[in-house]
């Protein structure tokens, strides 16, 4: 494998891990608060695509717990603003 293949693998695994570790708890929290979340598939798809493009920046939020908590809080405020 050359360096580009390794980088693509890194980006994809980071995006999938971020969706499971960062986005999924935010969706669950909103489901508990509001009952339903519209367009879950769209949210997950867009998040994975964006996470794939910005994997080096999101990587540290996946491995450092304090950064992950701040990311989840900001993501919740951005996706589901208080009315």
MARGUMAR-213775 format. One line per 10 residues: number of its first residue (from 1); their letters; for each residue x, y, z of N, C-alpha, C, O. Coordinates in steps of 0.02 Angstrom, whole numbers. Layout:
<pts>
NUM) A) X,Y,Z,X,Y,Z,X,Y,Z,X,Y,Z | ...
</pts>
This chain:
<pts>
1) XXXXXXXXXX) 42,-59,0,0,0,0,44,62,0,93,67,37 | 26,107,-42,64,169,-41,32,219,8,-18,203,41 | 60,278,12,40,326,63,-32,350,52,-68,363,100 | -53,356,-10,-121,379,-24,-173,328,0,-225,347,27 | -160,265,-10,-205,213,14,-210,214,90,-264,206,118 | -154,224,123,-154,228,196,-194,288,220,-230,284,269 | -186,344,186,-223,405,205,-298,396,195,-338,418,237 | -318,366,140,-389,353,127,-418,307,180,-473,317,204 | -381,256,199,-403,210,252,-409,248,318,-457,238,355 | -361,290,334,-364,331,395,-426,375,395,-461,379,445
11) XXXXXXXXXX) -440,408,339,-498,453,335,-564,415,343,-608,438,380 | -570,359,311,-632,320,316,-643,292,387,-698,294,413 | -590,265,416,-598,238,484,-611,294,535,-649,284,582 | -581,351,526,-595,408,570,-667,431,563,-699,446,613 | -692,434,502,-761,455,491,-811,407,521,-860,428,552 | -800,342,514,-845,293,542,-842,294,619,-893,291,652 | -782,300,646,-774,304,718,-807,368,746,-838,366,798 | -799,423,711,-830,486,733,-906,481,732,-939,507,776 | -933,448,682,-1005,440,678,-1031,398,737,-1084,413,765 | -994,347,754,-1016,304,809,-1004,337,877,-1047,335,921
21) XXXXXXXXXX) -946,367,885,-926,393,951,-950,464,964,-964,481,1021 | -956,505,913,-974,575,923,-1046,592,903,-1081,626,941 | -1068,568,846,-1134,586,821,-1190,545,853,-1242,572,871 | -1179,480,859,-1232,436,885,-1256,456,955,-1317,456,966 | -1212,473,1003,-1237,496,1068,-1278,561,1064,-1324,570,1103 | -1261,605,1017,-1299,667,1009,-1369,651,983,-1418,681,1006 | -1374,606,935,-1439,586,909,-1481,553,963,-1540,566,969 | -1450,509,1002,-1486,476,1057,-1511,526,1109,-1567,521,1133 | -1469,575,1126,-1488,626,1175,-1548,667,1149,-1594,681,1187 | -1547,684,1086,-1602,723,1058,-1665,680,1054,-1721,706,1063
31) XXXXXXXXXX) -1658,616,1040,-1716,571,1037,-1748,566,1106,-1809,564,1111 | -1707,563,1159,-1735,561,1227,-1769,626,1245,-1821,625,1278 | -1742,683,1223,-1770,748,1240,-1833,763,1200,-1884,784,1228 | -1830,754,1134,-1885,776,1091,-1929,719,1066,-1984,732,1041 | -1906,658,1071,-1946,601,1049,-1926,575,981,-1917,514,974 | -1918,617,931,-1898,594,864,-1846,642,835,-1840,700,855 | -1810,615,787,-1762,655,749,-1777,643,676,-1776,586,653 | -1791,696,640,-1806,690,568,-1741,682,529,-1689,711,548 | -1743,645,476,-1688,637,428,-1624,610,459,-1570,638,448 | -1629,556,498,-1569,527,528,-1520,504,475,-1460,514,482
41) XXXXXXXXXX) -1546,473,422,-1501,448,369,-1463,506,337,-1403,499,323 | -1496,561,326,-1463,619,296,-1410,647,343,-1356,665,321 | -1427,651,407,-1379,677,456,-1317,633,458,-1260,658,457 | -1326,567,462,-1269,521,465,-1228,524,400,-1167,525,403 | -1261,526,343,-1226,528,279,-1184,591,272,-1125,587,254 | -1213,648,286,-1176,711,281,-1119,713,331,-1064,736,315 | -1131,689,392,-1079,689,443,-1020,645,421,-962,664,430 | -1034,586,394,-980,542,373,-941,572,314,-880,566,312 | -975,603,268,-940,634,211,-896,692,235,-837,696,216 | -923,735,277,-884,791,303,-827,767,347,-771,793,344
51) XXXXXXXXXX) -840,716,388,-787,688,430,-731,656,389,-673,657,409 | -749,627,333,-698,598,289,-653,653,261,-592,644,257 | -683,709,243,-642,764,216,-599,798,268,-543,820,253 | -624,802,330,-588,837,383,-562,790,436,-559,808,495 | -544,730,418,-523,678,465,-465,698,509,-466,682,569 | -413,731,484,-358,749,529,-379,795,586,-349,793,640 | -431,836,575,-454,881,628,-500,847,677,-501,863,736 | -540,800,653,-589,765,694,-556,708,733,-582,686,784 | -500,684,709,-465,627,741,-452,639,815,-463,594,855 | -429,699,832,-413,712,902,-475,714,946,-471,699,1006
61) XXXXXXXXXX) -532,733,919,-594,730,957,-616,659,971,-653,646,1019 | -593,612,931,-609,542,941,-565,509,994,-586,463,1028 | -503,533,1002,-457,500,1048,-446,536,1114,-423,506,1162 | -463,601,1116,-455,639,1179,-525,651,1207,-565,687,1177 | -540,622,1265,-609,626,1291,-635,697,1303,-693,710,1289 | -594,741,1328,-618,809,1341,-635,846,1276,-683,884,1274 | -596,835,1224,-611,864,1159,-674,835,1130,-714,869,1099 | -684,769,1141,-744,736,1117,-807,763,1149,-857,772,1116 | -804,776,1214,-862,803,1249,-878,874,1224,-937,890,1214 | -827,914,1213,-839,981,1186,-867,978,1115,-910,1017,1097
71) XXXXXXXXXX) -843,930,1075,-867,921,1007,-941,900,1008,-981,926,969 | -958,853,1053,-1028,831,1058,-1074,887,1079,-1129,894,1052 | -1052,927,1127,-1092,984,1150,-1103,1034,1094,-1159,1057,1083 | -1051,1050,1058,-1056,1097,1002,-1098,1068,946,-1137,1104,915 | -1091,1004,933,-1130,972,880,-1204,972,898,-1246,983,855 | -1220,959,961,-1290,959,982,-1320,1030,976,-1376,1037,953 | -1281,1080,995,-1306,1149,988,-1314,1169,915,-1360,1206,898 | -1270,1143,872,-1275,1160,801,-1330,1124,765,-1364,1153,723 | -1339,1060,780,-1391,1021,745,-1461,1034,772,-1509,1036,734 | -1466,1044,837,-1532,1051,869,-1533,1113,912,-1530,1108,974
81) XXX) -1537,1172,882,-1536,1234,922,-1600,1240,963,-1653,1216,943 | -1594,1271,1019,-1652,1284,1062,-1695,1336,1027,-1670,1387,1002 | -1759,1324,1027,-1806,1371,994,-1819,1430,1038,-1857,1475,1019
</pts>
